[in-house]
Amino acid sequence: MVTQQTVAERAWSRYTPQQRWKRFAGFAVMALAVGWSLVSIDIIWPWVWDAPAQIGDLFRRMVPPDFSDLTPIFWALVETLNIATLATFVAVFASLPIAYIAAQNTTPNRFTLWLGRFILVSSRSVNTLIWALLFVAIFGPGVLAGIIAIMFRSLGFLGKLMGEAIEEIDRRPVEALEATGASRAKVILYAIVPQVMPTFFAVSILRWDINLRESTVLGLVGAGGIGVILQGAIDTLAWPTVATVLLAIVVLVVAGEAVAAWLRKRVL
């Protein structure tokens, strides 16, 4: 005879008692880690509570924006666009050999495999502003340092995605060409390139869109672009100009997003 107690014992449960305790333990560890982080970073809490009032005061200083002289801002936006475009163009082609040696199915040997992956990890591990600071110290302030910084940052992103695309290719066209005695260059050109071409265009457009956003802040460390005007306006407390520059950056980013979406529709 099936009693009510037996039915209750057989009732479906998403987690077993052991799984439930493991989840509780995981949440507890996470809560302790977050609490320890908040305590250890020494937040000045009076400034946090005062932040809404400061935001309101800053907003009042920035309104209305100053549209009296838009020429320097326009040319700074053009410079920012050029930095992103040139850096992406160079990085796309520089990343191809790195992606080739970082893919397991095309790398010549294990040394080149780990060399390629080391380059990709190194590129992604360093933030764009850190690269910019480094190249400003080498080449001096200006656009060149910004282009090289964006390029170095892009290598890891482009190389990793292209390398993964190469690893996922269909091996049958490669084996067919190799069976005919085709050279390595012809195997790459006729068996590998056609398969990764859609990924090539997709990641190139995506990286250009990302680089356009990152180029807007390079001027904060002297690497050219609209960030130079933004930093100068902040340093001189010209808040209406700051508001104008921020609006210009929003317009540039939105326009870049629209162009990237249009390119994806046309190319892919």
Secondary structure as GFF3:
##gff-version 3
##sequence-region A 1 268
A	DSSP	alpha_helix	4	9	.	.	.	ID=ss1
A	DSSP	alpha_helix	17	40	.	.	.	ID=ss2
A	DSSP	alpha_helix	45	62	.	.	.	ID=ss3
A	DSSP	alpha_helix	71	102	.	.	.	ID=ss4
A	DSSP	alpha_helix	110	125	.	.	.	ID=ss5
A	DSSP	alpha_helix	128	139	.	.	.	ID=ss6
A	DSSP	alpha_helix	143	167	.	.	.	ID=ss7
A	DSSP	alpha_helix	171	179	.	.	.	ID=ss8
A	DSSP	alpha_helix	184	187	.	.	.	ID=ss9
A	DSSP	pi_helix	188	192	.	.	.	ID=ss10
A	DSSP	alpha_helix	193	215	.	.	.	ID=ss11
A	DSSP	three_ten_helix	218	221	.	.	.	ID=ss12
A	DSSP	alpha_helix	226	235	.	.	.	ID=ss13
A	DSSP	alpha_helix	239	267	.	.	.	ID=ss14
###
